[in-house]
């Protein structure tokens, strides 16, 4: 699935991405310290690049994609030390998209979280990437948590989180029968 996600990340209709060069070489720690020879790079990779992005994880690849779309004439390179892209944290990501209920209203985190949430689903739909939009159930299980839950709900409303709603015990148990909650 991850390889499909990466291939889709660089799929058409963005023809500018064809200028992207991904350089990958697995080095263990000893080799990194003593191996400074660049002869393993292809002629294509040795050419001058306008931008070189270090790291072929989700952030590096998303950055490269964004630059390629916004600036089609740029010559881009993504450098990755592992044998495959997204080998570390990106490859172990849970795949959960956060809606924006936890961030302070008006903050960049809140704004970017909500925008990113919607942009991701739009991208999935446009590129026929399957997903399961199952939602999230946040419950208060003791009296101290009720106020925190209400604050999260208010934050979500202020951050314009779509499909956010406060439900009662019967509706909660309709979603998750084993949930014991106060609100």
Backbone as CSV, one residue per row, in Angstrom:
resi,resn,N_x,N_y,N_z,CA_x,CA_y,CA_z,C_x,C_y,C_z
1,UNK,0.829,-1.193,0.000,0.000,0.000,0.000,0.874,1.259,0.000
2,UNK,1.956,1.268,0.795,2.811,2.439,0.857,3.426,2.742,-0.495
3,UNK,3.903,1.700,-1.204,4.502,1.951,-2.509,3.471,2.554,-3.457
4,UNK,2.213,2.134,-3.338,1.162,2.723,-4.170,0.968,4.184,-3.808
5,UNK,1.008,4.491,-2.488,0.852,5.871,-2.057,1.974,6.738,-2.620
6,UNK,3.197,6.219,-2.603,4.327,7.002,-3.114,4.213,7.171,-4.614
7,UNK,3.858,6.106,-5.320,3.687,6.220,-6.771,2.585,7.223,-7.092
8,UNK,1.500,7.177,-6.318,0.390,8.087,-6.559,0.794,9.518,-6.257
9,UNK,1.635,9.690,-5.254,2.107,11.022,-4.902,2.762,11.691,-6.097
10,UNK,3.406,10.905,-6.946,4.108,11.448,-8.100,3.455,11.028,-9.414
11,UNK,2.147,10.915,-9.421,1.461,10.487,-10.636,1.002,11.683,-11.457
12,UNK,0.501,11.398,-12.636,-0.040,12.427,-13.506,-1.235,13.054,-12.806
13,UNK,-1.715,14.219,-13.129,-1.387,15.018,-14.295,-0.205,15.962,-14.091
14,UNK,0.596,15.768,-13.074,1.699,16.674,-12.784,2.953,16.249,-13.538
15,UNK,3.070,16.667,-14.782,4.196,16.252,-15.616,5.513,16.842,-15.151
16,UNK,5.458,17.914,-14.391,6.697,18.517,-13.892,7.472,17.546,-13.011
17,UNK,6.793,16.596,-12.448,7.439,15.655,-11.540,8.427,14.758,-12.285
18,UNK,8.321,14.662,-13.587,9.265,13.835,-14.338,10.685,14.363,-14.232
19,UNK,10.849,15.612,-13.828,12.178,16.183,-13.653,12.809,15.768,-12.319
20,UNK,12.037,15.139,-11.460,12.523,14.758,-10.140,13.444,13.553,-10.220
21,UNK,14.556,13.637,-9.540,15.499,12.526,-9.479,15.549,12.064,-8.036
22,UNK,15.354,10.791,-7.805,15.466,10.245,-6.460,16.749,9.441,-6.389
23,UNK,17.624,9.834,-5.481,18.908,9.165,-5.320,18.847,8.382,-4.017
24,UNK,19.023,7.091,-4.090,18.927,6.260,-2.903,20.159,5.386,-2.772
25,UNK,20.716,5.338,-1.595,21.853,4.468,-1.334,21.842,4.101,0.126
26,UNK,21.829,2.826,0.410,21.846,2.364,1.784,23.286,2.352,2.282
27,UNK,23.532,3.021,3.391,24.869,3.059,3.986,24.760,2.695,5.452
28,UNK,25.604,1.778,5.904,25.632,1.574,7.345,26.535,2.639,7.953
29,UNK,26.600,2.715,9.271,27.329,3.795,9.933,28.802,3.829,9.541
30,UNK,29.467,2.659,9.453,30.886,2.633,9.091,31.095,3.163,7.678
31,UNK,30.241,2.758,6.763,30.375,3.216,5.385,30.158,4.725,5.306
32,UNK,29.199,5.232,6.058,28.933,6.664,6.025,30.167,7.453,6.432
33,UNK,30.899,6.964,7.397,32.063,7.683,7.895,33.218,7.679,6.893
34,UNK,33.393,6.597,6.149,34.574,6.521,5.288,34.280,6.623,3.798
35,UNK,33.021,6.464,3.406,32.679,6.437,1.986,32.250,7.821,1.524
36,UNK,33.141,8.564,0.916,32.838,9.888,0.392,32.825,9.884,-1.130
37,UNK,32.991,8.718,-1.744,33.038,8.587,-3.188,31.633,8.751,-3.758
38,UNK,31.461,9.620,-4.724,30.158,9.872,-5.323,30.010,9.165,-6.666
39,UNK,30.911,8.245,-6.990,30.880,7.604,-8.302,29.629,6.755,-8.515
40,UNK,28.963,6.361,-7.447,27.763,5.552,-7.588,26.589,6.368,-8.152
41,UNK,26.679,7.683,-8.130,25.611,8.511,-8.662,25.584,8.428,-10.187
42,UNK,24.409,8.374,-10.735,24.263,8.328,-12.184,24.632,9.688,-12.791
43,UNK,24.843,9.692,-14.085,25.132,10.947,-14.781,23.990,11.923,-14.563
44,UNK,22.780,11.418,-14.612,21.590,12.242,-14.386,21.646,12.899,-13.013
45,UNK,22.054,12.133,-12.008,22.077,12.651,-10.647,23.208,13.647,-10.432
46,UNK,24.266,13.556,-11.230,25.403,14.462,-11.058,25.146,15.838,-11.665
47,UNK,24.133,15.928,-12.501,23.818,17.226,-13.084,23.395,18.199,-12.001
48,UNK,23.562,19.451,-12.310,23.188,20.506,-11.375,21.676,20.479,-11.130
49,UNK,21.291,20.656,-9.866,19.884,20.739,-9.498,19.634,22.084,-8.855
50,UNK,18.446,22.581,-9.050,18.072,23.841,-8.416,17.770,23.634,-6.940
51,UNK,17.164,22.498,-6.620,16.783,22.199,-5.243,17.130,20.745,-4.957
52,UNK,17.730,20.525,-3.802,18.046,19.178,-3.349,17.370,18.980,-1.998
53,UNK,16.504,18.001,-1.921,15.759,17.728,-0.691,16.362,16.491,-0.049
54,UNK,16.749,16.614,1.204,17.354,15.503,1.919,16.256,14.781,2.685
55,UNK,16.035,13.530,2.328,15.040,12.706,3.004,13.890,12.358,2.092
56,UNK,13.702,11.059,1.887,12.631,10.573,1.018,11.452,10.030,1.796
57,UNK,11.156,10.659,2.927,9.947,10.317,3.673,8.786,11.147,3.176
58,UNK,7.695,11.117,3.901,6.496,11.800,3.447,6.697,13.311,3.361
59,UNK,7.451,13.893,4.282,7.671,15.343,4.246,8.552,15.713,3.060
60,UNK,9.638,14.972,2.855,10.523,15.250,1.730,9.830,15.072,0.396
61,UNK,9.073,13.993,0.254,8.381,13.738,-1.006,7.247,14.729,-1.247
62,UNK,6.528,15.082,-0.196,5.453,16.070,-0.348,6.040,17.435,-0.715
63,UNK,7.177,17.768,-0.129,7.846,19.023,-0.460,8.282,19.024,-1.920
64,UNK,8.878,17.913,-2.350,9.316,17.803,-3.746,8.122,17.913,-4.695
65,UNK,7.049,17.248,-4.377,5.852,17.297,-5.221,5.310,18.717,-5.303
66,UNK,5.220,19.368,-4.169,4.695,20.735,-4.122,5.572,21.682,-4.949
67,UNK,6.879,21.568,-4.790,7.791,22.414,-5.563,7.672,22.132,-7.060
68,UNK,7.550,20.869,-7.419,7.450,20.504,-8.834,6.167,21.048,-9.461
69,UNK,5.097,21.056,-8.694,3.824,21.570,-9.211,3.857,23.088,-9.310
70,UNK,4.350,23.752,-8.285,4.360,25.226,-8.262,5.426,25.829,-9.147
71,UNK,6.540,25.093,-9.333,7.666,25.615,-10.113,8.143,24.534,-11.090
72,UNK,7.414,24.317,-12.177,7.706,23.212,-13.091,9.090,23.262,-13.743
73,UNK,9.721,24.405,-13.778,11.035,24.484,-14.426,12.190,24.122,-13.486
74,UNK,11.916,23.960,-12.210,12.969,23.595,-11.259,13.481,22.184,-11.513
75,UNK,14.784,22.011,-11.361,15.378,20.672,-11.392,15.536,20.246,-9.940
76,UNK,14.813,19.202,-9.561,14.763,18.743,-8.174,15.481,17.416,-7.994
77,UNK,16.056,17.229,-6.814,16.618,15.933,-6.435,16.174,15.639,-5.013
78,UNK,15.806,14.399,-4.754,15.510,13.942,-3.403,16.584,12.935,-3.034
79,UNK,17.302,13.196,-1.964,18.352,12.294,-1.510,17.802,11.407,-0.396
80,UNK,18.001,10.117,-0.536,17.536,9.172,0.478,18.626,8.152,0.722
81,UNK,19.025,7.961,1.972,20.120,7.050,2.289,19.673,5.587,2.321
82,UNK,18.394,5.332,2.485,17.905,3.952,2.586,17.660,3.359,1.200
83,UNK,17.393,2.056,1.172,17.168,1.364,-0.092,15.777,1.624,-0.653
84,UNK,14.888,2.159,0.152,13.543,2.469,-0.328,13.072,3.776,0.294
85,UNK,12.106,4.390,-0.359,11.530,5.622,0.155,10.622,5.319,1.338
86,UNK,10.465,6.305,2.208,9.562,6.211,3.366,9.871,5.001,4.233
87,UNK,11.141,4.708,4.414,11.557,3.507,5.138,11.379,3.627,6.648
88,UNK,11.472,4.823,7.185,11.418,4.989,8.635,10.024,5.390,9.096
89,UNK,9.905,6.538,9.726,8.641,6.950,10.328,7.491,6.987,9.323
90,UNK,7.719,7.519,8.134,6.643,7.602,7.139,6.106,6.227,6.789
91,UNK,6.983,5.244,6.738,6.554,3.889,6.399,5.819,3.188,7.518
92,UNK,5.919,3.727,8.730,5.262,3.120,9.889,4.102,3.969,10.393
93,UNK,3.713,4.939,9.602,2.638,5.837,9.964,1.329,5.071,10.073
94,UNK,0.501,5.428,11.044,-0.774,4.736,11.256,-1.793,5.054,10.174
95,UNK,-1.586,6.137,9.450,-2.535,6.510,8.399,-3.715,7.311,8.911
96,UNK,-3.712,7.686,10.176,-4.811,8.459,10.749,-4.640,9.935,10.384
97,UNK,-5.719,10.546,9.920,-5.726,11.983,9.649,-6.417,12.672,10.820
98,UNK,-5.782,13.690,11.364,-6.343,14.401,12.506,-7.186,15.568,12.023
99,UNK,-8.358,15.737,12.640,-9.336,16.710,12.164,-9.088,18.124,12.651
100,UNK,-8.428,18.311,13.799,-8.136,19.649,14.286,-8.825,20.037,15.577
101,UNK,-9.270,19.070,16.367,-9.974,19.415,17.613,-9.028,19.747,18.762
102,UNK,-7.775,19.373,18.662,-6.863,19.533,19.794,-6.072,20.840,19.786
103,UNK,-6.075,21.582,18.687,-5.219,22.751,18.569,-5.944,24.042,18.921
104,UNK,-5.195,24.990,19.458,-5.730,26.288,19.842,-6.341,26.982,18.626
105,UNK,-7.605,27.403,18.739,-8.254,28.084,17.609,-7.450,29.301,17.164
106,UNK,-7.328,29.433,15.853,-6.597,30.553,15.279,-5.105,30.308,15.112
107,UNK,-4.589,29.224,15.692,-3.156,28.934,15.572,-2.853,28.330,14.202
108,UNK,-1.581,28.416,13.817,-1.175,27.801,12.555,-1.405,26.293,12.581
109,UNK,-1.153,25.661,13.723,-1.374,24.218,13.820,-2.826,23.879,13.513
110,UNK,-3.736,24.635,14.088,-5.161,24.384,13.854,-5.518,24.606,12.389
111,UNK,-5.075,25.721,11.852,-5.382,26.066,10.462,-4.824,25.011,9.503
112,UNK,-3.549,24.665,9.675,-2.914,23.707,8.772,-3.475,22.303,8.943
113,UNK,-3.834,21.948,10.168,-4.413,20.632,10.404,-5.746,20.483,9.663
114,UNK,-6.611,21.462,9.814,-7.927,21.405,9.165,-7.784,21.455,7.645
115,UNK,-6.937,22.359,7.137,-6.725,22.437,5.688,-6.121,21.143,5.150
116,UNK,-5.136,20.608,5.863,-4.492,19.364,5.439,-5.445,18.191,5.443
117,UNK,-6.315,18.143,6.425,-7.325,17.097,6.533,-8.199,17.075,5.278
118,UNK,-8.697,18.238,4.893,-9.567,18.322,3.708,-8.775,18.101,2.414
119,UNK,-7.569,18.629,2.350,-6.736,18.451,1.156,-6.392,16.980,0.941
120,UNK,-6.154,16.253,2.024,-5.813,14.835,1.897,-6.978,14.045,1.299
121,UNK,-8.177,14.248,1.818,-9.332,13.518,1.285,-9.638,13.919,-0.157
122,UNK,-9.453,15.174,-0.467,-9.643,15.621,-1.857,-8.649,14.907,-2.770
123,UNK,-7.394,14.841,-2.325,-6.356,14.172,-3.103,-6.668,12.680,-3.277
124,UNK,-7.100,12.035,-2.205,-7.461,10.619,-2.290,-8.554,10.404,-3.326
125,UNK,-9.587,11.256,-3.285,-10.704,11.132,-4.227,-10.245,11.371,-5.665
126,UNK,-9.446,12.403,-5.888,-8.987,12.733,-7.235,-8.086,11.658,-7.835
127,UNK,-7.403,10.898,-6.990,-6.449,9.902,-7.467,-6.883,8.470,-7.184
128,UNK,-8.164,8.293,-6.871,-8.745,6.965,-6.628,-7.941,6.154,-5.617
129,UNK,-7.534,6.797,-4.540,-6.833,6.113,-3.451,-7.883,5.695,-2.429
130,UNK,-7.989,4.407,-2.129,-9.011,3.956,-1.184,-8.691,4.407,0.252
131,UNK,-9.731,4.681,1.002,-9.568,5.049,2.403,-10.829,4.685,3.169
132,UNK,-10.709,4.667,4.480,-11.834,4.400,5.353,-11.991,5.604,6.272
133,UNK,-12.982,6.409,6.021,-13.234,7.597,6.834,-14.204,7.192,7.940
134,UNK,-13.637,6.680,9.030,-14.465,6.084,10.082,-14.815,7.046,11.211
135,UNK,-14.116,8.145,11.321,-14.412,9.102,12.382,-13.703,8.760,13.677
136,UNK,-14.017,9.535,14.698,-13.367,9.368,15.993,-14.411,9.600,17.076
137,UNK,-14.372,8.746,18.079,-15.276,8.859,19.210,-14.442,9.246,20.429
138,UNK,-14.673,10.451,20.953,-13.965,10.922,22.148,-15.000,10.990,23.253
139,UNK,-14.735,10.297,24.358,-15.720,10.236,25.440,-15.118,10.674,26.771
140,UNK,-15.987,11.132,27.657,-15.609,11.446,29.029,-16.060,10.272,29.892
141,UNK,-15.122,9.713,30.647,-15.454,8.551,31.475,-15.518,8.885,32.960
142,UNK,-15.130,10.094,33.335,-15.301,10.533,34.729,-15.663,12.015,34.723
143,UNK,-16.202,12.530,35.822,-16.692,13.916,35.850,-15.642,14.962,35.470
144,UNK,-14.374,14.737,35.824,-13.323,15.702,35.478,-13.121,15.825,33.975
145,UNK,-13.421,14.769,33.244,-13.201,14.773,31.797,-14.325,15.455,31.020
146,UNK,-15.482,15.640,31.642,-16.617,16.255,30.949,-16.272,17.675,30.494
147,UNK,-15.675,18.464,31.379,-15.289,19.837,31.023,-14.261,19.821,29.905
148,UNK,-13.282,18.931,29.975,-12.268,18.842,28.908,-12.903,18.446,27.583
149,UNK,-13.857,17.531,27.616,-14.555,17.114,26.399,-15.323,18.292,25.797
150,UNK,-16.002,19.055,26.645,-16.740,20.221,26.159,-15.783,21.256,25.564
151,UNK,-14.611,21.428,26.170,-13.602,22.352,25.627,-13.097,21.875,24.266
152,UNK,-12.876,20.574,24.123,-12.450,20.026,22.821,-13.518,20.283,21.764
153,UNK,-14.758,20.081,22.145,-15.868,20.313,21.218,-15.889,21.776,20.769
154,UNK,-15.735,22.699,21.722,-15.717,24.128,21.385,-14.523,24.472,20.486
155,UNK,-13.360,23.895,20.780,-12.185,24.116,19.920,-12.465,23.639,18.503
156,UNK,-13.050,22.465,18.405,-13.375,21.917,17.095,-14.325,22.814,16.324
157,UNK,-15.341,23.346,17.008,-16.280,24.264,16.355,-15.558,25.528,15.891
158,UNK,-14.698,26.091,16.757,-13.963,27.301,16.397,-12.981,27.055,15.253
159,UNK,-12.450,25.834,15.182,-11.520,25.474,14.099,-12.246,25.023,12.836
160,UNK,-13.583,25.061,12.872,-14.428,24.704,11.726,-14.218,23.258,11.274
161,UNK,-14.126,22.362,12.269,-14.024,20.933,11.983,-15.388,20.454,11.514
162,UNK,-15.429,19.877,10.322,-16.698,19.411,9.759,-17.129,18.105,10.429
163,UNK,-18.420,17.872,10.425,-19.033,16.647,10.939,-18.784,16.432,12.424
164,UNK,-18.466,17.473,13.161,-18.241,17.381,14.600,-19.585,17.480,15.304
165,UNK,-19.815,16.580,16.228,-21.069,16.642,16.977,-20.884,16.053,18.363
166,UNK,-21.678,16.526,19.298,-21.703,16.011,20.662,-22.882,15.050,20.732
167,UNK,-22.627,13.835,21.190,-23.704,12.842,21.260,-23.837,12.324,22.691
168,UNK,-24.990,11.745,22.975,-25.236,11.244,24.328,-24.906,9.754,24.448
169,UNK,-25.103,9.215,25.622,-24.743,7.832,25.927,-25.354,6.792,25.006
170,UNK,-26.650,6.928,24.688,-27.289,5.938,23.817,-26.681,5.956,22.414
171,UNK,-26.418,7.149,21.905,-25.798,7.255,20.578,-24.355,6.756,20.597
172,UNK,-23.671,6.971,21.708,-22.301,6.457,21.832,-22.321,4.936,21.783
173,UNK,-23.226,4.337,22.545,-23.292,2.864,22.574,-23.766,2.270,21.247
174,UNK,-24.467,3.058,20.451,-24.841,2.591,19.121,-23.596,2.457,18.243
175,UNK,-22.611,3.303,18.496,-21.349,3.240,17.742,-20.408,2.209,18.354
176,UNK,-20.300,2.251,19.692,-19.407,1.333,20.407,-20.133,0.796,21.643
177,UNK,-20.737,-0.390,21.512,-21.563,-0.947,22.588,-20.835,-1.161,23.920
178,UNK,-19.533,-1.328,23.889,-18.788,-1.625,25.121,-18.242,-0.372,25.807
179,UNK,-18.551,0.774,25.269,-18.050,2.034,25.827,-18.889,2.426,27.040
180,UNK,-18.211,2.667,28.167,-18.858,3.150,29.369,-18.434,4.612,29.524
181,UNK,-19.422,5.497,29.480,-19.102,6.915,29.419,-20.052,7.729,30.275
182,UNK,-19.679,8.990,30.472,-20.582,9.973,31.064,-21.162,10.875,29.996
183,UNK,-20.359,11.165,29.011,-20.786,12.051,27.920,-19.962,11.785,26.682
